[in-house]
Amino acid sequence: MSNDTTGSNGPATLDVATLRELVAAGTAPRLIDVRTPAEFETAHVPGSYNVPLDLLREHRDELRHHLDEQVVLVCRSGQRATQAEQGLRVAGLPNLRILQGGITAWQAAGAPVTTGIPRWDLERQVRLVAGGIVLLAVLASIAFEPAKWIAALIGGGLAVAALTNTCAMGMLLSRLPYNRGPRTDLDQVVAALTDNLR
């Protein structure tokens, strides 16, 4: 059954089934995907626009003027979309919703996706880097005992990331060339949003 809800502790959400119905009826809201350009290129909801979270944070006031209609924010699972919603709401943009479960739920439901060069999503990269550092630190602590504190530092960082719903390692990894793409320029994003306003 279709579901469009506002959580008591969170932003309004839209489930995959409802969004698919809106797309099929030709009444889809503006879809803004806040993942990195590389993640967006790998797979995205057809008709969505890539406005990476760091670009959105930096230029939310400029972008706000191009997003006056209904907007659904999309990321991998909902975490970055929630951060984007908070920033746009502070900038005064009403009518924001988040796609429940993000692109992961969209793909799991068998909904259509536009695909490109496959790359690892940002959250998977964070798990690889954090896990690799912890493993190396534990192994190094066999020969050099203080190396265990590196593992403790990473563990503490992950705990802080969970408690604050932010991820410093993810933000750093998103800036790597591997995660960059051609659609990170504000002027290009605004032009795309303006060209397809109707």
GIDAHU-V759093 format. One record per residue. N is the residue number from 1. RES is the residue in one small letter. PSI is psi in radians with two decimals (999 if undefined). OMEGA is omega in radians with two decimals (* if undefined). Layout:
((N	RES	PSI	OMEGA) (N	RES	PSI	OMEGA))
This chain:
((1	m	2.59	-3.13) (2	s	2.59	-3.11) (3	n	2.19	3.07) (4	d	1.82	-2.99) (5	t	2.81	2.96) (6	t	2.06	3.14) (7	g	2.59	3.14) (8	s	-0.46	-3.13) (9	n	0.20	-3.07) (10	g	-3.06	-3.10) (11	p	2.92	3.07) (12	a	2.53	-3.13) (13	t	2.84	3.09) (14	l	2.26	-3.12) (15	d	2.91	-3.06) (16	v	-0.78	-3.10) (17	a	-0.75	3.14) (18	t	-0.75	3.13) (19	l	-0.71	3.10) (20	r	-0.70	3.11) (21	e	-0.75	3.13) (22	l	-0.73	3.11) (23	v	-0.81	-3.13) (24	a	-0.58	-3.13) (25	a	-0.09	-3.12) (26	g	0.33	-3.13) (27	t	0.56	-3.10) (28	a	2.45	3.04) (29	p	3.01	3.06) (30	r	2.18	-3.12) (31	l	2.06	3.14) (32	i	2.01	-3.14) (33	d	2.06	-3.03) (34	v	0.21	3.10) (35	r	3.05	3.12) (36	t	2.74	3.10) (37	p	-0.62	3.13) (38	a	-0.74	3.09) (39	e	-0.74	3.13) (40	f	-0.77	-3.14) (41	e	-0.60	-3.13) (42	t	-0.85	3.11) (43	a	2.34	3.09) (44	h	2.84	3.09) (45	v	2.24	3.12) (46	p	2.39	3.13) (47	g	-0.02	3.13) (48	s	2.80	3.14) (49	y	2.41	3.12) (50	n	1.99	3.05) (51	v	1.54	-3.06) (52	p	2.55	-3.06) (53	l	-0.74	-3.12) (54	d	-0.65	3.09) (55	l	-0.72	3.12) (56	l	-0.76	3.13) (57	r	-0.74	-3.06) (58	e	-0.54	-3.02) (59	h	0.55	-3.05) (60	r	-0.59	-3.13) (61	d	-0.72	3.08) (62	e	-0.75	-3.12) (63	l	-0.56	-3.11) (64	r	-0.61	-3.12) (65	h	-0.23	-3.13) (66	h	0.11	-3.08) (67	l	0.87	-3.08) (68	d	-0.39	-3.11) (69	e	-3.00	3.09) (70	q	2.35	-3.11) (71	v	2.34	3.00) (72	v	2.19	-3.14) (73	l	2.40	-3.08) (74	v	2.41	2.95) (75	c	-2.75	-3.12) (76	r	-0.87	-3.05) (77	s	-0.20	3.11) (78	g	-0.32	-3.07) (79	q	-0.91	-3.13) (80	r	-0.60	3.09) (81	a	-0.64	3.10) (82	t	-0.73	3.10) (83	q	-0.70	3.11) (84	a	-0.72	3.12) (85	e	-0.74	-3.14) (86	q	-0.75	3.14) (87	g	-0.75	3.14) (88	l	-0.60	3.10) (89	r	-0.74	3.10) (90	v	-0.59	3.12) (91	a	-0.09	3.06) (92	g	0.31	-3.14) (93	l	2.05	3.09) (94	p	-3.10	3.00) (95	n	0.70	3.12) (96	l	2.40	3.01) (97	r	2.82	3.13) (98	i	2.36	3.07) (99	l	2.03	-3.13) (100	q	2.19	3.10) (101	g	-0.07	3.06) (102	g	-2.74	-3.12) (103	i	-0.46	3.10) (104	t	-0.83	3.12) (105	a	-0.66	3.12) (106	w	-0.83	-3.14) (107	q	-0.68	3.14) (108	a	-0.52	3.13) (109	a	-0.02	-3.14) (110	g	0.33	3.12) (111	a	2.70	-3.10) (112	p	2.50	3.08) (113	v	2.64	2.98) (114	t	2.22	-3.06) (115	t	2.77	3.11) (116	g	-2.47	-3.14) (117	i	2.14	-3.13) (118	p	2.31	3.08) (119	r	2.78	3.08) (120	w	2.45	3.08) (121	d	2.84	-3.02) (122	l	-0.72	-3.12) (123	e	-0.62	3.08) (124	r	-0.66	3.10) (125	q	-0.71	3.12) (126	v	-0.78	3.13) (127	r	-0.72	3.13) (128	l	-0.86	-3.09) (129	v	-0.83	-3.13) (130	a	-0.82	3.13) (131	g	-0.70	3.12) (132	g	-0.74	3.12) (133	i	-0.78	3.13) (134	v	-0.81	3.14) (135	l	-0.84	3.13) (136	l	-0.68	3.13) (137	a	-0.74	3.12) (138	v	-0.77	3.11) (139	l	-0.72	3.12) (140	a	-0.50	-3.12) (141	s	-0.27	3.06) (142	i	-0.72	3.14) (143	a	-0.55	-3.09) (144	f	1.60	-2.96) (145	e	-0.66	-3.14) (146	p	-0.22	3.13) (147	a	-0.32	3.12) (148	k	-0.44	-3.11) (149	w	-0.41	3.04) (150	i	-0.76	3.10) (151	a	-0.71	3.13) (152	a	-0.68	3.12) (153	l	-0.77	3.12) (154	i	-0.75	3.09) (155	g	-0.75	3.09) (156	g	-0.71	3.11) (157	g	-0.70	3.10) (158	l	-0.65	3.10) (159	a	-0.75	3.10) (160	v	-0.71	3.12) (161	a	-0.71	3.13) (162	a	-0.73	-3.10) (163	l	-0.59	-3.09) (164	t	-0.12	-3.11) (165	n	0.60	3.05) (166	t	2.89	3.12) (167	c	1.82	-3.13) (168	a	-0.70	3.14) (169	m	-0.71	3.10) (170	g	-0.72	3.11) (171	m	-0.68	3.10) (172	l	-0.78	3.14) (173	l	-0.55	-3.13) (174	s	-0.32	-3.13) (175	r	-0.12	3.13) (176	l	2.62	3.13) (177	p	-0.59	3.13) (178	y	-0.58	-3.09) (179	n	0.02	3.14) (180	r	2.79	3.12) (181	g	-3.05	-3.05) (182	p	-0.20	-3.00) (183	r	0.72	3.14) (184	t	-0.01	-3.11) (185	d	2.29	-3.10) (186	l	-0.75	-3.11) (187	d	-0.70	3.11) (188	q	-0.71	3.13) (189	v	-0.81	3.14) (190	v	-0.71	3.12) (191	a	-0.75	3.13) (192	a	-0.73	3.13) (193	l	-0.69	-3.10) (194	t	-0.74	-3.11) (195	d	-0.53	-3.05) (196	n	0.54	-3.13) (197	l	-0.53	-3.08) (198	r	999	*))
